[in-house]
Amino acid sequence: MGYALFTARKMSLTTRLNLCNAQIMSNSERANALTMDIFTIQNKTAMEKANKTLAAQTKYTETLSGLDVEDKEYNKKQSEAEAELNKAMTEIARESAMDDLQIQGLNMQQTMLDQQRKMLETQLNAYNNELEQVGKAEEDAIKKATPSYK
């Protein structure tokens, strides 16, 4: 009858294994969602940066092409156009830096999820090892409890 205790322990361990597997699955789903969020932000940032840079450079080029080299205020207008281009490029860099900070926060969350997943996998391995040992002990207990006729 001692083997019944092993059976109860196996059931308890199986429940823990199932719970641990569910937590690992949930963790993986959250990590995948974070990866998709990071990917989306990176793509959005790259597209916006490219579009805004192109627009700023186009505006600068159009401004310079509309200037007459013979004009007395050519240098002043050229400097103003360059200052406007620099201002636009600085704003683009600032917006990009803000998106990078957001991505960094998501990467930190992903790192925490990875650490949690490793901890859960360690628990899962421990439960599997214990379940294996309990199974062997149960078999031994059943063999010992079974009468043998000689």
Buried (B, 14 or more C-beta within 10 A) or exposed (E): EEBEEBBEBBEBBEEBBEBBEEBBEEBEEBBEEBEEBBEEBEEEBEEBBEEBBEEBEEBBEEBBEEBEEEEEEEEEBBEEBEEBBEEBBEEBEEBBEEBEEBBEEBEEBBEBBEEBBEEBEEBBEEBEEBBEEBBEBBEEBEEEEEEEEE
